[in-house]
Amino acid sequence: RVTRIVDAYLEHARVWYFLNGGKETIYLTSADWMARNLQRRIEVAFPVYAEPLKRQIIDILKIQLEDNQSAVWVDENLENVYKHNDMPPVRAQQAIYDYLKKWIGQ
């Protein structure tokens, strides 16, 4: 499922998250998965080994997946399907900002 968050900040997080046999593996990548980019550029992906960084990336991914204010799912016809639900409101960009403020001790 493709989720897109359109809000105040332009985001292009390129994170690959794999869970296999209980082992979490994370890669960060430069790849913007559009044919024109993959045919004209050299893209890189690299693993994240540091556990504190992996935890932080996973925390941020979870926040983004919980967004029910600015996030939309993209359906098979490339149409936006809004994620509003009965859960407490979560706006990912604000929640990530608050999370990072706590992380740096402000």
NUGUKOL-565225 format. One record per residue: residue in three letters; x, z, y of N, C-alpha, C in turn. Coordinates in steps of 0.2 Angstrom, whole numbers, plus 2048, in hexadecimal, padded with zeros to 3 digits. Each point is the difference from the previous one (the first is absolute). Last residue first. Layout:
AlaXZYXZYXZY...
//
This chain:
Gln84A8788617FD8018077F9803800Gly8117F97EE8008078027FD801807Ile8037ED7F0805801804800806804Trp7EF7FB7F18067FF7FC806801804Lys7EA80080A8018067FC8078007FDLys7F97ED80B8018058058028077FCLeu7F97EE7F38077FF802802805806Tyr7E97FF7F88048027FB808800802Asp7F07F880F7FF8088008058027FATyr7FE7E9802803802806800808800Ile7F47F57F08077FF7FE804803806Ala7E98008028028057FB8077FF7FFGln7F67F180F8018068038028057FBGln7FD7EB7F7805800805801806804Ala7EE7FD7F08078007FD805801805Arg7E78098008037FA8038088007FFVal7E880C7F58087FF8008027FA803Pro7E88117FC8047FB803807800800Pro7F080B7ED8028018078047FB803Met7EF7F87ED806805801801801807Asp7F07F07F77FE807802805805800Asn8057E58067FD8047FA7FE807803His80B7E58077FD8068027FC8047FALys80F7EB8028008057FB7FD807802Tyr7FD7E38048028068037FF8067FBVal8067E67FD7FB8047FE802807803Asn8077E58058018078017FA8047FDGlu8087E77F77FC803805801808800Leu8097ED7F18048028067FC803806Asn7F87FB7E97FF7FB804804801807Glu8018107EE8027FA7FD7FF7FA805Asp80281780D7FD7FE7F98027F97FEVal80A81680F8007F98007FD7FD7FATrp7FE81980E8027FC7FA7FF7F9801Val8058138137FB7FB7FD8037FE7F9Ala8048158158027FC7FA7FA7FC7FESer7FF8118118037FA8028027FB7FBGln7F58157FB7FE7FE8078027F9802Asn80580E7EC7F97FD8007FD7FF806Asp8198067F17FD7FE8077F97FD7FFGlu8108077EF7FA8058017FD7FD807Leu8147F67F87FB7FF7FB7F9804801Gln81480480D7FD7F98027FA7FE7FBIle80C8157FC7FC8008067FD7F9802Lys80F8017EE7F98037FE7FC801806Leu8167F78037FB7FC7FC7FA8037FFIle81080E8097FD7FB8057FC7FB7FDAsp80B80F7F27FB8048047FD7FB805Ile8117F87F37FA8007FC7FB804804Ile8157FE80A7FD7F98007F98017FCGln80E8138017FD7FF8067FC7F9800Arg80C8077ED7FA8048017FC7FE807Lys8157F67FB7FB7FD7FB7F9804802Leu81380880A7FE7FA8047FA7FD7FBPro80C8137F87FC8018067FD7FA803Glu80E7FC7ED7F98037FF7FC802806Ala8137EC7FD7FF8078037F98037FFTyr8067E97FA8028057FB7FF807803Val7F67E68048018068038028057FBPro8047E48007FD8067FD801806805Phe7FE7E58078058057FE7FC8077FEAla7FE7E38077FD8067FE8058057FEVal7FE7E78108048057FC7FB8067FEGlu8017E38087FD8078008048057FCIle8037E780D8028047FB7FD807801Arg7F57E88088048068028038037F9Arg7F07ED8018057FE806805806801Gln7EE8007F08037F97FF8067FF805Leu7F18138008048017FA8047F97FFAsn7F18028128068048018048017FAArg7EC7F28008057FE805806804801Ala7EE8077F18047FB7FD8057FD805Met7F981A8027FC7F98018057FB7FETrp80281A8007FE7FC7FA7FC7FA802Asp81480F80B7F97FF8027FD7FA7FCAla8178117FD7FB7FB7FE7FA800803Ser8138108007FF7FC8067FB7FA7FFThr8028197F38027F97FF7FE7FD807Leu8038187EF7FE7FD8078037F9800Tyr7F98117EA8047FB8047FE7FF807Ile7FD8137EA7FE7FD8078057FC802Thr7F680E7E98057FC8037FE7FD806Glu7FA8157ED7FE7FD8068067FC802Lys7F780A7E78067FF8057FE7FB806Gly7F18067ED8018068048067FF805Gly7F97EE7F28028057FB802807804Asn7FE7EE8108007FE7F98038067FCLeu7F87F781A8008067FC7FF7FD7F9Phe8077F581A7FF8007F98008077FDTyr8007F28197FF8067FD7FE7FF7F9Trp80A7F38187FE7FF7F98008077FCVal7FE7F781B8028057FB7FE7FE7F9Arg8017F981B8017FC7FA8038057FBAla7F28008198048047FB8007FC7FAHis7F97FC8188027FB7FB8048047FBGlu7EF8048178038027FB8027FB7FBLeu7F880681B8017FA7FB8058037FATyr7EF80F8108077FE7FE8007FA7FCAla7EB80A8068047FF8068077FE7FFAsp7EF7F97ED7FF8058058057FF806Val7F87F77E68017FD8067FE806805Ile8077FD7E57FE8048058017FD807Arg7FB7F87E58037FF8067FE805805Thr8017FB7E47FE8048058047FE806Val7FB7F67E68037FF8067FD805805Arg8018007E47FC800806804800806
//
